[in-house]
Each structure stands twice: as structure tokens, then as C-alpha cells.
Amino acid sequence: MTDLYTRFDGRIARKTWWIGALVLFVALLVIGVVLSRLFGDGLFGRLLGLVVGLGALYPAAALASKRLHDRGKPMMPRVALFFGPGAILTIFDTFGIGYTPVQGPDGQVYMSGGFLIALFGILALATAIWALVELGLLRGDPQPNAYGAPPA
């Protein structure tokens, strides 16, 4: 099972991808909640979240590459397109790029706004939908391809 998240070669079926993606999602959700409870939403907490999120790109890319291989497609550029807008949006969020400080009743809050946040938000959503369709819904090659035999 660890090869699922650490190696970029081979092929996996849709069911294996869904299970792997769900395990990764739940693990990141738990880590995110724990970090949020321990460190709050200050800069240090956001930086830790960024490090965890960027660190999760490796196992997510390994999972996606195997699924793309099952469909007979190379890893790049699709993996970069699937994860790039979301990673950029996370970096913007971590450092407050595109956010405006506003004085609220409980102190200063940051309001999202501006063209960059909207653009990368829409791009992140669109590529997430594309990735779900490409990786989780479309069938793999039934025959051996350049990446190996079909998964059992």
C-alpha cells in the first residue's frame, strides 16, 4: 500500500484510486484539524498547514500518475494542471495575497477579494472537477499499454 503513495510507475484501477484518495483526504483533514486546534489561524498555523499541504502533493501526484498511466496518459502536464491552481491558491491564502484587512466586531479579519483570488478559485474548482472525472470516473485501458499490464 505504501507504493501507492511513494512510486510514480505502474497502473492502478479506479477503485484503488478512490480508496487511496479517500485515505489521503481523511489523513489531511485530521492533520488540518489538529494543527488548527493547536496553532490557530495565525501565520505560524497557516505556514504549518502550507507545509503539510505542499508535502501532500507528492503522494497525491504519485496516486494520480498511476491512474493516468492506467488510462495510457503521461503524468505531465496533467498532474501539474490538476494541482497547480489549488497550490497557488493555498499559497495566496497562507500569506494573505489578494486579501484586504477589515476591522470587524471581534478584531481584524481578512476579506478575500480581487481578481487573482477569483481567478485561481475558479481554476482550482475547474481543474478539481477535471481531475475527478479523468482519475475517478473514466475507464483505464483494458489492454497492456506503455505503462504496464492492466491492474488486476
VEXMAR-581862 format. One record per residue (C-alpha): residue in one letter; residue number from 0; x, y, z. Coordinates in Angstrom, 3 decimals. Layout:
<rec aa="A" i="NUM" east="X" north="Y" up="Z"/>
...
This chain:
<rec aa="M" i="0" east="0.000" north="0.000" up="0.000"/>
<rec aa="T" i="1" east="2.892" north="2.407" up="0.630"/>
<rec aa="D" i="2" east="3.931" north="2.089" up="-3.047"/>
<rec aa="L" i="3" east="0.600" north="3.690" up="-3.821"/>
<rec aa="Y" i="4" east="1.833" north="6.985" up="-2.357"/>
<rec aa="T" i="5" east="5.580" north="6.779" up="-2.982"/>
<rec aa="R" i="6" east="6.105" north="5.456" up="-6.512"/>
<rec aa="F" i="7" east="5.154" north="7.008" up="-9.816"/>
<rec aa="D" i="8" east="5.319" north="3.902" up="-12.005"/>
<rec aa="G" i="9" east="2.674" north="1.309" up="-12.743"/>
<rec aa="R" i="10" east="-1.078" north="1.380" up="-13.087"/>
<rec aa="I" i="11" east="-3.995" north="1.334" up="-10.656"/>
<rec aa="A" i="12" east="-7.726" north="0.831" up="-11.158"/>
<rec aa="R" i="13" east="-10.398" north="3.387" up="-10.354"/>
<rec aa="K" i="14" east="-11.402" north="1.600" up="-7.147"/>
<rec aa="T" i="15" east="-7.828" north="1.667" up="-5.854"/>
<rec aa="W" i="16" east="-7.565" north="5.356" up="-6.748"/>
<rec aa="W" i="17" east="-10.799" north="6.197" up="-4.915"/>
<rec aa="I" i="18" east="-9.674" north="4.326" up="-1.790"/>
<rec aa="G" i="19" east="-6.215" north="5.913" up="-1.919"/>
<rec aa="A" i="20" east="-7.658" north="9.396" up="-2.465"/>
<rec aa="L" i="21" east="-10.130" north="8.946" up="0.391"/>
<rec aa="V" i="22" east="-7.404" north="7.772" up="2.793"/>
<rec aa="L" i="23" east="-5.210" north="10.733" up="1.823"/>
<rec aa="F" i="24" east="-8.135" north="13.163" up="2.171"/>
<rec aa="V" i="25" east="-9.107" north="11.871" up="5.629"/>
<rec aa="A" i="26" east="-5.475" north="11.943" up="6.810"/>
<rec aa="L" i="27" east="-5.082" north="15.552" up="5.639"/>
<rec aa="L" i="28" east="-8.400" north="16.527" up="7.200"/>
<rec aa="V" i="29" east="-7.377" north="15.087" up="10.575"/>
<rec aa="I" i="30" east="-3.941" north="16.721" up="10.402"/>
<rec aa="G" i="31" east="-5.551" north="20.034" up="9.425"/>
<rec aa="V" i="32" east="-7.997" north="19.942" up="12.325"/>
<rec aa="V" i="33" east="-5.233" north="19.048" up="14.802"/>
<rec aa="L" i="34" east="-2.954" north="21.824" up="13.506"/>
<rec aa="S" i="35" east="-5.814" north="24.312" up="13.595"/>
<rec aa="R" i="36" east="-6.666" north="23.405" up="17.204"/>
<rec aa="L" i="37" east="-3.042" north="23.514" up="18.316"/>
<rec aa="F" i="38" east="-1.813" north="26.580" up="16.444"/>
<rec aa="G" i="39" east="-4.914" north="28.520" up="15.393"/>
<rec aa="D" i="40" east="-5.192" north="30.531" up="12.219"/>
<rec aa="G" i="41" east="-2.216" north="32.804" up="12.844"/>
<rec aa="L" i="42" east="0.726" north="32.936" up="10.487"/>
<rec aa="F" i="43" east="2.525" north="30.006" up="12.147"/>
<rec aa="G" i="44" east="-0.570" north="27.789" up="11.931"/>
<rec aa="R" i="45" east="-1.105" north="28.763" up="8.306"/>
<rec aa="L" i="46" east="2.565" north="28.083" up="7.498"/>
<rec aa="L" i="47" east="2.320" north="24.618" up="9.047"/>
<rec aa="G" i="48" east="-0.812" north="23.997" up="7.013"/>
<rec aa="L" i="49" east="1.015" north="25.121" up="3.877"/>
<rec aa="V" i="50" east="3.929" north="22.770" up="4.591"/>
<rec aa="V" i="51" east="1.538" north="19.843" up="5.141"/>
<rec aa="G" i="52" east="-0.425" north="20.730" up="2.012"/>
<rec aa="L" i="53" east="2.661" north="21.030" up="-0.164"/>
<rec aa="G" i="54" east="4.028" north="17.820" up="1.358"/>
<rec aa="A" i="55" east="0.785" north="16.076" up="0.408"/>
<rec aa="L" i="56" east="1.375" north="16.936" up="-3.240"/>
<rec aa="Y" i="57" east="3.937" north="14.141" up="-3.522"/>
<rec aa="P" i="58" east="1.635" north="11.245" up="-2.530"/>
<rec aa="A" i="59" east="-1.263" north="12.838" up="-4.421"/>
<rec aa="A" i="60" east="0.876" north="13.123" up="-7.568"/>
<rec aa="A" i="61" east="2.042" north="9.513" up="-7.190"/>
<rec aa="L" i="62" east="-1.572" north="8.376" up="-6.916"/>
<rec aa="A" i="63" east="-2.648" north="10.488" up="-9.898"/>
<rec aa="S" i="64" east="0.261" north="9.387" up="-12.074"/>
<rec aa="K" i="65" east="-0.598" north="5.692" up="-11.658"/>
<rec aa="R" i="66" east="-4.216" north="6.375" up="-12.543"/>
<rec aa="L" i="67" east="-3.191" north="8.413" up="-15.599"/>
<rec aa="H" i="68" east="-0.873" north="5.581" up="-16.622"/>
<rec aa="D" i="69" east="-3.835" north="3.204" up="-16.457"/>
<rec aa="R" i="70" east="-5.523" north="5.465" up="-18.991"/>
<rec aa="G" i="71" east="-2.405" north="5.437" up="-21.208"/>
<rec aa="K" i="72" east="-1.575" north="9.072" up="-20.486"/>
<rec aa="P" i="73" east="1.723" north="10.554" up="-19.273"/>
<rec aa="M" i="74" east="1.888" north="12.141" up="-15.834"/>
<rec aa="M" i="75" east="2.919" north="15.581" up="-17.042"/>
<rec aa="P" i="76" east="1.430" north="18.075" up="-17.764"/>
<rec aa="R" i="77" east="-1.874" north="16.835" up="-16.326"/>
<rec aa="V" i="78" east="-0.679" north="16.432" up="-12.729"/>
<rec aa="A" i="79" east="0.700" north="19.982" up="-12.751"/>
<rec aa="L" i="80" east="-2.589" north="21.246" up="-14.163"/>
<rec aa="F" i="81" east="-4.628" north="19.252" up="-11.627"/>
<rec aa="F" i="82" east="-2.732" north="20.507" up="-8.563"/>
<rec aa="G" i="83" east="-1.168" north="23.810" up="-9.653"/>
<rec aa="P" i="84" east="-4.105" north="26.220" up="-9.248"/>
<rec aa="G" i="85" east="-5.031" north="24.792" up="-5.827"/>
<rec aa="A" i="86" east="-1.426" north="25.004" up="-4.630"/>
<rec aa="I" i="87" east="-1.150" north="28.612" up="-5.801"/>
<rec aa="L" i="88" east="-4.461" north="29.475" up="-4.105"/>
<rec aa="T" i="89" east="-3.188" north="27.892" up="-0.867"/>
<rec aa="I" i="90" east="-0.001" north="29.967" up="-1.034"/>
<rec aa="F" i="91" east="-2.071" north="33.129" up="-1.628"/>
<rec aa="D" i="92" east="-4.276" north="32.243" up="1.342"/>
<rec aa="T" i="93" east="-1.319" north="31.494" up="3.630"/>
<rec aa="F" i="94" east="0.366" north="34.826" up="3.001"/>
<rec aa="G" i="95" east="-2.802" north="36.911" up="2.621"/>
<rec aa="I" i="96" east="-2.159" north="37.741" up="-1.036"/>
<rec aa="G" i="97" east="-5.344" north="39.156" up="-2.526"/>
<rec aa="Y" i="98" east="-6.968" north="39.694" up="0.877"/>
<rec aa="T" i="99" east="-7.860" north="43.023" up="2.453"/>
<rec aa="P" i="100" east="-7.727" north="43.613" up="6.227"/>
<rec aa="V" i="101" east="-11.090" north="44.806" up="7.569"/>
<rec aa="Q" i="102" east="-11.928" north="45.790" up="11.139"/>
<rec aa="G" i="103" east="-14.716" north="43.539" up="12.405"/>
<rec aa="P" i="104" east="-16.547" north="43.485" up="15.745"/>
<rec aa="D" i="105" east="-14.127" north="40.855" up="17.098"/>
<rec aa="G" i="106" east="-10.957" north="42.395" up="15.686"/>
<rec aa="Q" i="107" east="-9.251" north="42.499" up="12.354"/>
<rec aa="V" i="108" east="-10.342" north="39.969" up="9.725"/>
<rec aa="Y" i="109" east="-9.207" north="39.428" up="6.155"/>
<rec aa="M" i="110" east="-11.746" north="39.580" up="3.364"/>
<rec aa="S" i="111" east="-10.970" north="37.793" up="0.144"/>
<rec aa="G" i="112" east="-11.381" north="39.804" up="-2.922"/>
<rec aa="G" i="113" east="-9.803" north="40.790" up="-6.105"/>
<rec aa="F" i="114" east="-9.264" north="39.276" up="-9.452"/>
<rec aa="L" i="115" east="-6.432" north="36.871" up="-8.501"/>
<rec aa="I" i="116" east="-8.383" north="35.080" up="-5.783"/>
<rec aa="A" i="117" east="-11.439" north="34.738" up="-8.024"/>
<rec aa="L" i="118" east="-9.355" north="33.562" up="-10.973"/>
<rec aa="F" i="119" east="-7.409" north="30.918" up="-9.061"/>
<rec aa="G" i="120" east="-10.540" north="29.855" up="-7.171"/>
<rec aa="I" i="121" east="-12.359" north="29.194" up="-10.446"/>
<rec aa="L" i="122" east="-9.282" north="27.489" up="-11.942"/>
<rec aa="A" i="123" east="-8.863" north="25.304" up="-8.840"/>
<rec aa="L" i="124" east="-12.522" north="24.243" up="-8.951"/>
<rec aa="A" i="125" east="-12.457" north="23.558" up="-12.699"/>
<rec aa="T" i="126" east="-9.264" north="21.502" up="-12.539"/>
<rec aa="A" i="127" east="-10.547" north="19.589" up="-9.484"/>
<rec aa="I" i="128" east="-13.654" north="18.583" up="-11.444"/>
<rec aa="W" i="129" east="-11.499" north="17.641" up="-14.445"/>
<rec aa="A" i="130" east="-9.211" north="15.568" up="-12.202"/>
<rec aa="L" i="131" east="-12.156" north="13.749" up="-10.583"/>
<rec aa="V" i="132" east="-13.561" north="12.860" up="-13.993"/>
<rec aa="E" i="133" east="-10.188" north="11.885" up="-15.502"/>
<rec aa="L" i="134" east="-8.907" north="9.942" up="-12.496"/>
<rec aa="G" i="135" east="-12.021" north="8.647" up="-10.797"/>
<rec aa="L" i="136" east="-14.656" north="8.093" up="-13.468"/>
<rec aa="L" i="137" east="-13.112" north="7.297" up="-16.854"/>
<rec aa="R" i="138" east="-12.086" north="3.711" up="-17.583"/>
<rec aa="G" i="139" east="-8.482" north="2.623" up="-17.957"/>
<rec aa="D" i="140" east="-7.024" north="0.820" up="-20.950"/>
<rec aa="P" i="141" east="-8.254" north="-2.779" up="-20.927"/>
<rec aa="Q" i="142" east="-5.073" north="-3.936" up="-22.684"/>
<rec aa="P" i="143" east="-1.409" north="-3.571" up="-21.708"/>
<rec aa="N" i="144" east="-0.045" north="-0.142" up="-22.578"/>
<rec aa="A" i="145" east="3.317" north="1.630" up="-22.353"/>
<rec aa="Y" i="146" east="2.992" north="1.721" up="-18.547"/>
<rec aa="G" i="147" east="2.360" north="-1.965" up="-17.968"/>
<rec aa="A" i="148" east="-0.359" north="-4.577" up="-17.764"/>
<rec aa="P" i="149" east="-3.862" north="-3.640" up="-16.652"/>
<rec aa="P" i="150" east="-4.370" north="-3.714" up="-12.873"/>
<rec aa="A" i="151" east="-5.895" north="-6.902" up="-11.515"/>
